[in-house]
Amino acid sequence: MTAISDRVSLPHWDVSDVFPAITSREYAAAREELGAEITRLTALYDTHDVRGGDDRSVDDATIVAFDEVVRGTNDMSERVRLLSGYLSSFVTTNARDDLAQGELSQLQAELSQLARLRSRFDAWVAALGDEALAARSTVAADHAYPLQRSTLRASHQMSEDEEGLLADLSLTGSTAWTRLYGTFTSQLAVEVDGETMPMSRTRGLAYDADPTVREAAYRAELATWEANDVPIIAALNAVKGEAATINRRRGWVDDLEPALVANGVDRDTLGAMQSAVADSLPDFRRYLKAKARLLGHGDDGLPFFDLFAPLGNGASREWSEATDAVTSTFAGYSSQLESLARRAVDEQWIDAEPRDGKRDGAFCMGLTGDRSLVLLNFDGSFRAVQTLAHELGHAYHNVTLADRTPMQRQLPMALAETASIFCETIMVADGLATAAPDERLVLIEGDLQSACQVVVDIHSRFLFEQSFCEARAKRTVSSAEACQLMADAQASTYGDGLSIGHPYMWAAKPHYYSSAFYNWPYTFGLLFGLGLYARYTDDPEQFRGGYDDLLSSCGLASAADLAARFGIDVRDKAFWASSLRVLQDRIDEFVSLTEA
């Protein structure tokens, strides 16, 4: 049970060039300047009467005011991005950093004023008319799609006073509960075979080569969630309860609708994708049962604690091996992608070591300019190498967006996963193309393991969240009920491919506590990425010529309009089925190899 972090030194990111320290004069000056700028921006909004009301005419004076307001709002967003990213770099890697926690809490309180201003801006755009603005202002024309989204959000606003009250109350409501969940769970100590370790490391043992370690870690994890489920279920009830109340007051049909709008995806598109996913579930169950037989479980299906069991010798990759593999594969696509990977490593953008107090999972966040910060919990597994490629794909996406304004960089999640999934896809394709025959089974299984999570497990998460939101709209949901809802969702998706489930997955996944219906865009991203990869293999040079432009435009059009650039109709079930066919073909090969 020796983690890779015990054998080598894994990198921590370095943000000392942004500010020398939270206690530095430079940081204090930036915080003071932010407060002054918020005051100035609020005064600018008041001067130009930026708020909703009756329809207004658009004259020359209006255009001058509009352009000034947009520039001021974008400038403010850049300041907030830097400061919030800087503080998050401390909080996410050390939940016990009380100074950073306090600073972030204070920053969030100050930013509640910006939430008010955003509501006023949306209502103002709706009163003026986004089309009328775009017809007379170059700035508005450059932000045409963001302004259309402002108009749509305005149609679901409460009154200005109610939106302002929500901005204040959310600090002690959903925002506070989300922070509690993150802080509390990152400090959980789990006892696994006499050794105490953080939850992130415990969950990482699901990829251990030793089956007794995997099962012991799984059972210890569940016991820890159960022993600590009171504050966690309270946080989930609070977050989803507030969302349900606000969604009803804003006139949304249900809790899913605002997530669809935020992602630039309509119900027809989601329905087409999920229908294709449902059709593919029996194939994924064939994969799970074939793996179960390989691991000695017979025909009963796979227990959750062996879902991520490595095949082959289960050898761990060193950090240098992982970065070399990713950089080499990226170089095969383009020198720009290779350069990004080298920058991320050389300039210490990455924090890879699992440790006490560090957030579980992985993410990439933009910090300033074209620079990102990447958080990993690297354990040397195949999955960890794929995660590195995935998060560096996000970083590359951020590079293509660097010249866009903050309003233009507001990406829907469904499209924000485009570059990350594409990078994972080229990693898999490169590995399969160069694998020796005896390595092929292991590589295919590693790819299917990841795909099963994105297609099957994420669909179970969607079904769980849907049923939880329906129940929460009526009453507070108990921990036992949440576990049953999760078990039902896993039974509907994994079916007989899973013999033992994970009823506490609702406690293990932080996404439930921050964004509504967060996970299905990953499925969209995987299948959309496979579709894009098919276009790439058809004509690599033509694809490269349009790909970066597609990435840089992800905040400027709907998913359907952007996909159409590559001849993809996301409202057609046949497109999603064709992408899933790639995975089904790999399942066919995997099952065949296991039976040989």
ROKOLSE-455945 format. One record per residue (C-alpha): residue in three letters; y negated, z, x. Coordinates in steps of 0.5 Angstrom, whole numbers, padded with zeros to 4 digits, always signed. Example, Ala and Ser with C-alpha at 12.3 -4.5 7.8 and 13.67 -1.06 7.14 Angstrom:
! ROKOLSE-455945
ALA+0009+0016+0025/SER+0002+0014+0027/
//
This chain:
! ROKOLSE-455945
MET+0000+0000+0000/THR-0005-0002+0006/ALA-0011-0005+0003/ILE-0014-0011+0008/SER-0020-0006+0008/ASP-0016-0001+0012/ARG-0014-0007+0017/VAL-0021-0011+0018/SER-0028-0010+0018/LEU-0030-0013+0011/PRO-0038-0015+0010/HIS-0043-0012+0007/TRP-0049-0016+0005/ASP-0056-0014+0008/VAL-0063-0014+0004/SER-0067-0011+0009/ASP-0071-0017+0010/VAL-0073-0017+0003/PHE-0076-0009+0004/PRO-0074-0005+0010/ALA-0072+0001+0005/ILE-0073+0003-0002/THR-0077+0009+0001/SER-0081+0003+0005/ARG-0089+0002+0004/GLU-0087-0005+0003/TYR-0083-0004-0003/ALA-0088+0001-0006/ALA-0093-0004-0005/ALA-0089-0009-0009/ARG-0087-0004-0014/GLU-0095-0002-0015/GLU-0097-0010-0015/LEU-0091-0011-0021/GLY-0094-0006-0025/ALA-0101-0009-0024/GLU-0099-0016-0026/ILE-0095-0014-0032/THR-0102-0011-0034/ARG-0106-0017-0032/LEU-0100-0022-0036/THR-0101-0017-0042/ALA-0108-0018-0042/LEU-0107-0026-0041/TYR-0103-0026-0048/ASP-0108-0022-0051/THR-0114-0026-0049/HIS-0110-0032-0052/ASP-0107-0029-0058/VAL-0100-0031-0056/ARG-0096-0029-0062/GLY-0094-0031-0068/GLY-0097-0032-0075/ASP-0099-0039-0079/ASP-0098-0045-0076/ARG-0103-0047-0071/SER-0107-0054-0069/VAL-0106-0056-0062/ASP-0113-0058-0058/ASP-0115-0058-0051/ALA-0117-0051-0051/THR-0110-0049-0053/ILE-0106-0053-0048/VAL-0111-0050-0042/ALA-0109-0043-0045/PHE-0101-0045-0046/ASP-0101-0048-0039/GLU-0104-0042-0036/VAL-0099-0037-0040/VAL-0093-0041-0038/ARG-0095-0041-0030/GLY-0097-0033-0031/THR-0090-0032-0034/ASN-0086-0036-0029/ASP-0090-0032-0024/MET-0088-0025-0027/SER-0081-0027-0027/GLU-0080-0029-0020/ARG-0083-0022-0018/VAL-0078-0019-0023/ARG-0072-0023-0020/LEU-0073-0020-0013/LEU-0074-0013-0015/SER-0069-0012-0020/GLY-0064-0016-0015/TYR-0066-0012-0009/LEU-0065-0005-0013/SER-0058-0008-0016/SER-0056-0009-0009/PHE-0056-0002-0008/VAL-0053+0000-0015/THR-0047-0004-0016/THR-0045-0002-0009/ASN-0046+0005-0009/ALA-0046+0008-0016/ARG-0048+0015-0013/ASP-0055+0012-0010/ASP-0059+0017-0014/LEU-0065+0014-0011/ALA-0064+0007-0013/GLN-0061+0009-0020/GLY-0068+0012-0021/GLU-0072+0006-0019/LEU-0068+0001-0023/SER-0068+0006-0029/GLN-0076+0006-0028/LEU-0076-0001-0027/GLN-0072-0003-0033/ALA-0077+0002-0037/GLU-0083-0002-0035/LEU-0080-0009-0036/SER-0079-0007-0044/GLN-0087-0009-0044/LEU-0084-0016-0042/ALA-0079-0016-0047/ARG-0085-0015-0052/LEU-0088-0021-0049/ARG-0082-0026-0049/SER-0082-0024-0057/ARG-0089-0026-0058/PHE-0089-0032-0053/ASP-0083-0035-0058/ALA-0087-0034-0064/TRP-0093-0037-0061/VAL-0089-0043-0059/ALA-0086-0044-0066/ALA-0093-0043-0069/LEU-0096-0048-0065/GLY-0090-0053-0065/ASP-0086-0055-0059/GLU-0086-0062-0060/ALA-0094-0062-0061/LEU-0094-0058-0054/ALA-0090-0063-0051/ALA-0094-0069-0053/ARG-0100-0066-0050/SER-0098-0062-0044/THR-0094-0064-0038/VAL-0092-0057-0037/ALA-0090-0056-0044/ALA-0086-0063-0043/ASP-0083-0060-0037/HIS-0080-0054-0041/ALA-0078-0058-0047/TYR-0071-0055-0048/PRO-0073-0048-0046/LEU-0079-0049-0052/GLN-0074-0051-0057/ARG-0070-0045-0055/SER-0076-0041-0056/THR-0077-0044-0063/LEU-0070-0043-0065/ARG-0070-0035-0063/ALA-0077-0034-0066/SER-0073-0036-0073/HIS-0069-0030-0072/GLN-0074-0025-0070/MET-0076-0019-0073/SER-0084-0017-0074/GLU-0088-0016-0068/ASP-0088-0009-0068/GLU-0080-0008-0070/GLU-0079-0013-0064/GLY-0083-0008-0059/LEU-0080-0002-0062/LEU-0073-0005-0060/ALA-0075-0006-0053/ASP-0077+0001-0053/LEU-0071+0004-0056/SER-0066+0000-0053/LEU-0068+0003-0046/THR-0065+0010-0049/GLY-0060+0006-0053/SER-0056+0000-0051/THR-0059-0001-0044/ALA-0057+0007-0043/TRP-0050+0006-0045/THR-0049+0000-0041/ARG-0051+0004-0035/LEU-0047+0010-0037/TYR-0041+0005-0037/GLY-0042+0002-0030/THR-0044+0009-0027/PHE-0038+0013-0030/THR-0033+0008-0029/SER-0035+0006-0022/GLN-0034+0013-0020/LEU-0027+0014-0023/ALA-0022+0017-0018/VAL-0015+0015-0019/GLU-0008+0018-0017/VAL-0003+0013-0015/ASP+0003+0016-0011/GLY-0001+0022-0009/GLU-0007+0018-0006/THR-0013+0018-0009/MET-0017+0012-0010/PRO-0023+0008-0014/MET-0021+0004-0020/SER-0023-0002-0017/ARG-0018-0001-0011/THR-0013+0001-0016/ARG-0013-0005-0020/GLY-0013-0009-0014/LEU-0006-0007-0013/ALA-0004-0011-0019/TYR-0003-0016-0013/ASP+0001-0012-0008/ALA+0007-0015-0006/ASP+0011-0009-0007/PRO+0013-0008-0015/THR+0014-0001-0015/VAL+0007+0000-0012/ARG+0004-0005-0018/GLU+0008-0001-0023/ALA+0005+0005-0021/ALA-0002+0003-0020/TYR-0001+0000-0027/ARG+0001+0007-0030/ALA-0004+0011-0026/GLU-0010+0006-0029/LEU-0008+0007-0036/ALA-0007+0014-0035/THR-0014+0015-0032/TRP-0017+0010-0038/GLU-0014+0015-0043/ALA-0016+0021-0040/ASN-0023+0019-0039/ASP-0024+0014-0046/VAL-0029+0019-0050/PRO-0035+0017-0046/ILE-0032+0009-0045/ILE-0031+0008-0053/ALA-0038+0012-0054/ALA-0041+0007-0050/LEU-0038+0001-0053/ASN-0039+0003-0060/ALA-0046+0004-0058/VAL-0047-0003-0055/LYS-0044-0006-0061/GLY-0047-0002-0066/GLU-0054-0003-0064/ALA-0052-0011-0063/ALA-0049-0011-0070/THR-0055-0008-0073/ILE-0060-0012-0069/ASN-0056-0019-0071/ARG-0057-0017-0079/ARG-0064-0015-0078/ARG-0065-0022-0075/GLY-0062-0026-0080/TRP-0056-0028-0076/VAL-0049-0030-0079/ASP-0045-0026-0075/ASP-0045-0023-0068/LEU-0042-0029-0065/GLU-0048-0034-0067/PRO-0053-0031-0062/ALA-0048-0032-0057/LEU-0047-0039-0059/VAL-0054-0041-0059/ALA-0055-0037-0052/ASN-0050-0042-0049/GLY-0053-0048-0052/VAL-0046-0049-0056/ASP-0045-0050-0063/ARG-0039-0048-0067/ASP-0036-0055-0068/THR-0035-0055-0060/LEU-0032-0048-0060/GLY-0028-0049-0065/ALA-0025-0056-0062/MET-0024-0052-0055/GLN-0021-0046-0058/SER-0016-0050-0063/ALA-0014-0054-0056/VAL-0013-0047-0053/ALA-0008-0045-0059/ASP-0004-0051-0058/SER-0003-0050-0051/LEU-0001-0042-0052/PRO+0007-0044-0052/ASP+0006-0047-0045/PHE+0003-0042-0042/ARG+0009-0037-0045/ARG+0014-0042-0042/TYR+0010-0040-0035/LEU+0010-0033-0036/LYS+0018-0033-0038/ALA+0019-0037-0032/LYS+0016-0032-0027/ALA+0019-0026-0031/ARG+0026-0029-0029/LEU+0024-0030-0022/LEU+0022-0023-0022/GLY+0028-0020-0025/HIS+0026-0019-0032/GLY+0031-0024-0035/ASP+0028-0027-0042/ASP+0024-0021-0044/GLY+0018-0024-0042/LEU+0013-0021-0036/PRO+0010-0014-0036/PHE+0003-0013-0035/PHE+0004-0010-0028/ASP+0007-0016-0026/LEU+0002-0021-0029/PHE-0001-0022-0022/ALA+0005-0021-0018/PRO+0005-0026-0012/LEU+0011-0030-0010/GLY+0013-0032-0003/ASN+0012-0027+0002/GLY+0006-0024-0001/ALA+0002-0025+0006/SER-0005-0022+0006/ARG-0011-0027+0008/GLU-0016-0024+0013/TRP-0023-0025+0012/SER-0024-0030+0017/GLU-0018-0034+0014/ALA-0021-0034+0007/THR-0028-0036+0009/ASP-0025-0041+0014/ALA-0021-0044+0008/VAL-0026-0044+0003/THR-0031-0047+0008/SER-0026-0053+0010/THR-0025-0055+0003/PHE-0032-0055+0001/ALA-0033-0059+0007/GLY-0028-0064+0004/TYR-0033-0065-0002/SER-0040-0065+0002/SER-0044-0063+0008/GLN-0048-0059+0003/LEU-0043-0055+0000/GLU-0040-0053+0007/SER-0047-0051+0009/LEU-0048-0047+0003/ALA-0041-0043+0005/ARG-0043-0042+0012/ARG-0050-0040+0010/ALA-0047-0034+0006/VAL-0043-0032+0011/ASP-0048-0032+0017/GLU-0054-0029+0013/GLN-0050-0024+0010/TRP-0050-0026+0003/ILE-0043-0023+0001/ASP-0041-0015+0000/ALA-0033-0016+0000/GLU-0031-0009+0002/PRO-0028-0005-0004/ARG-0030+0002-0004/ASP-0031+0008-0008/GLY-0037+0008-0012/LYS-0037+0000-0012/ARG-0037-0004-0018/ASP-0030-0007-0020/GLY-0030-0015-0020/ALA-0034-0020-0017/PHE-0041-0024-0019/CYS-0046-0028-0016/MET-0054-0026-0017/GLY-0060-0030-0015/LEU-0065-0026-0011/THR-0070-0031-0008/GLY-0071-0038-0007/ASP-0065-0041-0006/ARG-0062-0035-0004/SER-0056-0031-0007/LEU-0052-0025-0007/VAL-0045-0025-0008/LEU-0041-0019-0009/LEU-0033-0019-0008/ASN-0027-0014-0008/PHE-0023-0017-0003/ASP-0016-0015-0002/GLY-0013-0021+0002/SER-0009-0024-0004/PHE-0009-0032-0006/ARG-0014-0030-0012/ALA-0019-0027-0008/VAL-0020-0033-0004/GLN-0020-0037-0010/THR-0026-0032-0013/LEU-0029-0033-0006/ALA-0030-0040-0008/HIS-0032-0039-0015/GLU-0038-0034-0013/LEU-0040-0039-0008/GLY-0040-0044-0013/HIS-0045-0040-0017/ALA-0049-0039-0010/TYR-0049-0047-0009/HIS-0051-0048-0017/ASN-0057-0043-0015/VAL-0059-0048-0009/THR-0059-0054-0014/LEU-0064-0050-0018/ALA-0069-0047-0013/ASP-0074-0052-0015/ARG-0074-0050-0022/THR-0078-0045-0026/PRO-0075-0039-0028/MET-0076-0042-0035/GLN-0072-0048-0033/ARG-0067-0043-0030/GLN-0065-0040-0036/LEU-0058-0042-0036/PRO-0053-0042-0042/MET-0046-0038-0039/ALA-0042-0044-0041/LEU-0046-0049-0036/ALA-0047-0043-0031/GLU-0040-0043-0030/THR-0040-0051-0028/ALA-0040-0051-0021/SER-0036-0044-0020/ILE-0030-0047-0023/PHE-0031-0054-0020/CYS-0031-0050-0013/GLU-0024-0047-0015/THR-0021-0053-0018/ILE-0023-0057-0011/MET-0019-0051-0007/VAL-0013-0052-0012/ALA-0013-0059-0011/ASP-0014-0059-0003/GLY-0008-0054-0003/LEU-0003-0057-0007/ALA-0005-0064-0003/THR-0003-0061+0004/ALA+0002-0056+0002/ALA+0009-0056+0005/PRO+0015-0057-0001/ASP+0017-0050+0000/GLU+0009-0047-0001/ARG+0008-0051-0007/LEU+0011-0046-0012/VAL+0007-0041-0009/LEU+0001-0045-0010/ILE+0002-0048-0017/GLU+0004-0040-0019/GLY-0003-0038-0016/ASP-0007-0043-0020/LEU-0003-0042-0026/GLN-0004-0034-0025/SER-0012-0036-0025/ALA-0011-0041-0031/CYS-0007-0036-0035/GLN-0013-0031-0035/VAL-0018-0036-0037/VAL-0014-0039-0042/VAL-0010-0034-0045/ASP-0013-0027-0043/ILE-0020-0029-0045/HIS-0018-0032-0052/SER-0015-0025-0053/ARG-0021-0022-0051/PHE-0025-0026-0056/LEU-0020-0024-0061/PHE-0021-0017-0059/GLU-0028-0017-0059/GLN-0029-0021-0066/SER-0024-0016-0069/PHE-0028-0010-0066/CYS-0035-0013-0068/GLU-0032-0013-0075/ALA-0029-0006-0075/ARG-0036-0003-0072/ALA-0040-0006-0077/LYS-0037-0002-0082/ARG-0035+0005-0078/THR-0035+0008-0071/VAL-0028+0005-0068/SER-0024+0010-0064/SER-0020+0009-0058/ALA-0014+0009-0061/GLU-0016+0004-0066/ALA-0019+0000-0060/CYS-0012+0000-0056/GLN-0009-0003-0063/LEU-0014-0008-0063/MET-0013-0010-0056/ALA-0005-0010-0057/ASP-0006-0014-0063/ALA-0010-0019-0059/GLN-0005-0020-0053/ALA+0001-0021-0058/SER-0003-0027-0061/THR-0004-0030-0055/TYR+0001-0028-0050/GLY+0006-0028-0055/ASP+0013-0027-0052/GLY+0011-0029-0045/LEU+0009-0021-0045/SER+0014-0016-0045/ILE+0009-0010-0044/GLY+0001-0011-0045/HIS-0005-0007-0043/PRO-0008-0003-0049/TYR-0014-0001-0045/MET-0017-0008-0043/TRP-0023-0006-0047/ALA-0024-0001-0042/ALA-0023-0005-0036/LYS-0028-0011-0037/PRO-0035-0009-0036/HIS-0037-0015-0040/TYR-0036-0012-0047/TYR-0042-0007-0045/SER-0047-0012-0043/SER-0046-0019-0047/ALA-0044-0021-0053/PHE-0038-0025-0053/TYR-0039-0026-0046/ASN-0032-0029-0044/TRP-0030-0035-0048/PRO-0035-0039-0043/TYR-0031-0038-0037/THR-0025-0042-0041/PHE-0031-0047-0043/GLY-0032-0048-0035/LEU-0025-0048-0033/LEU-0024-0054-0038/PHE-0030-0057-0037/GLY-0029-0057-0029/LEU-0023-0060-0030/GLY-0026-0066-0034/LEU-0031-0066-0029/TYR-0026-0066-0023/ALA-0022-0072-0027/ARG-0029-0076-0026/TYR-0030-0074-0019/THR-0023-0077-0017/ASP-0024-0083-0021/ASP-0031-0085-0017/PRO-0032-0080-0012/GLU-0039-0083-0009/GLN-0042-0084-0016/PHE-0040-0077-0018/ARG-0043-0074-0012/GLY-0050-0078-0014/GLY-0050-0075-0021/TYR-0047-0068-0020/ASP-0053-0064-0016/ASP-0057-0067-0022/LEU-0053-0064-0027/LEU-0053-0057-0024/SER-0060-0057-0023/SER-0061-0059-0031/CYS-0057-0054-0034/GLY-0063-0050-0037/LEU-0066-0057-0039/ALA-0061-0059-0045/SER-0055-0057-0049/ALA-0048-0057-0046/ALA-0046-0063-0051/ASP-0052-0067-0048/LEU-0051-0066-0041/ALA-0043-0067-0042/ALA-0045-0074-0045/ARG-0048-0076-0038/PHE-0041-0076-0035/GLY-0038-0079-0042/ILE-0035-0073-0044/ASP-0035-0071-0052/VAL-0035-0063-0052/ARG-0034-0063-0060/ASP-0028-0068-0059/LYS-0021-0063-0059/ALA-0018-0069-0055/PHE-0023-0068-0049/TRP-0020-0060-0049/ALA-0013-0062-0050/SER-0014-0067-0044/SER-0016-0062-0039/LEU-0011-0057-0042/ARG-0006-0063-0040/VAL-0007-0062-0033/LEU-0005-0055-0033/GLN+0001-0056-0038/ASP+0003-0061-0033/ARG+0003-0056-0027/ILE+0007-0051-0032/ASP+0012-0057-0033/GLU+0013-0057-0025/PHE+0013-0050-0024/VAL+0018-0049-0029/SER+0022-0054-0026/LEU+0022-0051-0019/THR+0024-0044-0021/GLU+0030-0048-0024/ALA+0032-0052-0018/
//
